Structure formats: C-alpha cells, structure tokens
Amino acid sequence: MEAESLMKRNPNAFLKYEYEELVRKNFDWKLRILESGSTPHSVVDGKEVIMLCSNNYLNLSNHQRLIQGAIDATKKFGAGSGSVRAIAGTMALHIEVEKRLAKFKGTESSLIYQTGFAANAGLIPQLAGKGDIIISDELNHGSIIDGVRLTKADRAIFKHRDVGDLEKVLIDANKKYNRILVITDGVFSMDGDIAPMDEIVKVSQRYGAMTYVDDAHGEGVIGPDGRGIGSHFRIEGKIDVEMGTFSKAYGVVGGLIAGSQDLVNFALNKSRTWLLSGSHPPAVAGAQLAAIDVLETEPQHVKNLWKNTEYFKKELNSMGFDTGDSQTPITPIIVGESSIAKELSSKLFDEGIFALPIVFPMVARDKARIRTMMNAGLTKKDLDYTLGKFNKLGKKLKII
Ligand SMILES: *Cc1c(COP(=O)(O)O)cnc(C)c1O
C-alpha cells in the first residue's frame, strides 16, 4: 500500500460509520435496562412493568431453591472453576448435573456446554465435513447457522416444517454424499410452532441421516413436566442429538446436549468451544441442579405456564388478534406494518406492559409483530389487565 493512502486510512473509521448506518435505518438495538430480577413484574428503565418478553417461562430464575443452590455451591466450591472442563475444570457438581439431566430427559447421557450457542458452534462443525451435507429447516436459529458455517460440509435447506420437502432433499443428497445431518429448531422462536420431530426422525432414518434438534425454547416447556421435544413426541432416545439450554425455562444459563454415551464421548473430545473455554462457576451448576429438582418435584410451574398460555391466546383470538401458528407459550401478535408494531409496543410500555416488537429483517416485512412470551408466574389479574390494554390499543391502532 502507498504511504499516502496508509496515512489516510483510519483503522477505526468503520466503527462509527457502520454504527451510524444502523441508527439511520433504525436497526440498532436500544437497550432496556432491568433494575430488578427478571420476574413477572419487573422494573425496566425505572418503570414497573408486566414482563412479556423474558424467556424465563417458569419463573425459576428467582425460585428460592435455585438461589439456594447457587449460594450453597458458591460457599462450598468458590466463585470460579479454575479451568476448562478438559483440564482441571470438571467438578463433581458438573458431573452430577449431567447425570441428573440425562435421567430427567430419558437419554443415556448428556453434556453441558457454557451456553446453547457454544453447543451449536462447537458440536455442529464436528458432525459433518468434506463430502457430507447438512440439511436445515429454512427458519433455523442463528446459532445453528453459525455452527453450519464452520464446517466444510455442503448445505441445503428444506421448507419450514415440511417433511415432504425434507424427503426430496434427502433423496437428492442420498446419491451424492457420505454423511447426512438434518438439523431443525424444536420450537421456533419467532412463531412458537413445533417441528414435527417424530416424522423428521422417521424420514431421516430411512436415508441413514443423523438428526439434531435445537430445543432451546422447548426445554422445560413441552413434554411431560417440561422434558423437552423427545418426550413431547414420545421418541425419547430416538433423536440422535437433542440440544437445549438452561438459559430459558430452566432460569439459569448453560447449553446442553442429550443422547447416547457415544455422542457425549465424541462431543467432549471434539467440540472446540467445550475444550477451549472455561467451565461454569459452581453457582451455575448448583442452580442447574436445583432447576432439575424443581422440574421433577413441582409440576405446577409447567401446568401454570400452559394454563396461562391457553387463556391468553384464546382471549386474544376472540378479540380478533392474529397469533399465527403458535403451539407454545411464544405468542406472536401479528400486526402487519413495522411502524404499527413499534407504536403498539411503545403504548403498551406506557401502560406498564413490556413486550418488544419484532420487525423486518427479523421477520417478513408484512409480518411485523409484538412477540410475547407467557410466564407461569403471571396471575389471572395480570393477564386480564394485559388483555384489557391489548384490546384498547388494538382498537385504537385499528389492528382489530
Ligand atoms: C436462545 C437460543 C439459543 C442460544 O441459547 P443460549 O444458551 O442462550 O446461548 C440457541 N438456539 C435457539 C433456538 C435459541 O432460541
């Protein structure tokens, strides 16, 4: 490079330029600050609101048993783990969580990663390589997409939840590739619909393909007592990789995979995110263990979540709101134009209800929405208050 253009080059100029570009398009994130725990009534930017956009579905993040689990583990083992899992960072507590989780989910074994994102980014690239193909649902989560980008495998997509289309792609792949990996979200985070996992497994097995489901929004939510998508379809142990997270319904943080012992042996020896990044502090493992305890012994949380979900959806629909194809506590309220979704969200906030708009490019231009997540800890009074405001504002903004 010429000396003159080197002098002209400002290595940091793109930071400001690209940020301002986002601001101009109104695509930048304006962070809302929680000044309380993430609870059904939270304090956000100084205002008490009914929380409708937390993934803390079962209200476990402030459950006494989880808090105590974190405190006890910290007192006994300290604030940090000291190492990556593979070297000196595997504590008896981590192993206990994995054993308990596998038992809870009805699989042979399980493995905990730092986050769900780390599980996808670490494991997916090891499952397929050159000469192989990964087939994804077109609406898969960004962390799956990033995991797939780290492989040398070829890629193909199938139409959203369309098993017929998946089979077409499989027939084509069958002739050309060695290994085939089929990946899908379990519960889709934008629409709250569920992948037909029983059929996906059946058709994949026909072509010798491996199945991988990201059940981040299904863990703790679907299946008996929240055991996840394998239990939901009564196909425990038949999905090759069930991946999920402790950061949503479980109320803590941490990625998980559940499946065979062969899978876990392979995954822990090969996943770079697992091998090269520190393990969870004792507090996290202690809270995870308590979360599994709570799911096993307090069925009321999952029951309340579904009771609230059914009531909320039924009332919204009878007012004339479009809640799309949702089959889960993720309840989108589809309003059309981005500007209407933003206005509805802002007016709801004024009324003490926190529900964020999801607009293009996260969803199609004419499918802008408010995305609400139901919570087990909301009372009937909270729901009626919320529904009353939706009714009032829906009419005012001519949505219903
Ligand atoms: C939230 C989410 C993740 C990431 O999980 P973390 O444990 O929070 O990293 C992965 N996949 C899907 C589908 C998710 O919704």
The ligand as an SDF file (V2000), in Angstrom:
LIG
                    3D

 15 15  0  0  0  0  0  0  0  0999 V2000
  -31.6950  -18.9200   22.8170 C   0  0  0  0  0  0  0  0  0  0  0  0
  -31.3820  -19.9000   21.7750 C   0  0  0  0  0  0  0  0  0  0  0  0
  -30.0910  -20.4260   21.6540 C   0  0  0  0  0  0  0  0  0  0  0  0
  -28.9520  -19.9580   22.4970 C   0  0  0  0  0  0  0  0  0  0  0  0
  -29.0120  -20.4750   23.7730 O   0  0  0  0  0  0  0  0  0  0  0  0
  -28.0800  -19.8230   24.9180 P   0  0  0  0  0  0  0  0  0  0  0  0
  -27.9510  -20.8890   25.9150 O   0  0  0  0  0  0  0  0  0  0  0  0
  -28.7830  -18.6210   25.4380 O   0  0  0  0  0  0  0  0  0  0  0  0
  -26.7820  -19.4810   24.2540 O   0  0  0  0  0  0  0  0  0  0  0  0
  -29.8690  -21.3990   20.7040 C   0  0  0  0  0  0  0  0  0  0  0  0
  -30.8600  -21.8110   19.8900 N   0  0  0  0  0  0  0  0  0  0  0  0
  -32.1120  -21.3200   19.9650 C   0  0  0  0  0  0  0  0  0  0  0  0
  -33.1810  -21.8350   19.0640 C   0  0  0  0  0  0  0  0  0  0  0  0
  -32.4050  -20.3390   20.9020 C   0  0  0  0  0  0  0  0  0  0  0  0
  -33.6350  -19.8320   20.9690 O   0  0  0  0  0  0  0  0  0  0  0  0
  1  2  1  0
  2  3  1  0
  2 14  2  0
  3  4  1  0
  3 10  2  0
  4  5  1  0
  5  6  1  0
  6  7  2  0
  6  8  1  0
  6  9  1  0
 10 11  1  0
 11 12  2  0
 12 13  1  0
 12 14  1  0
 14 15  1  0
M  END
$$$$
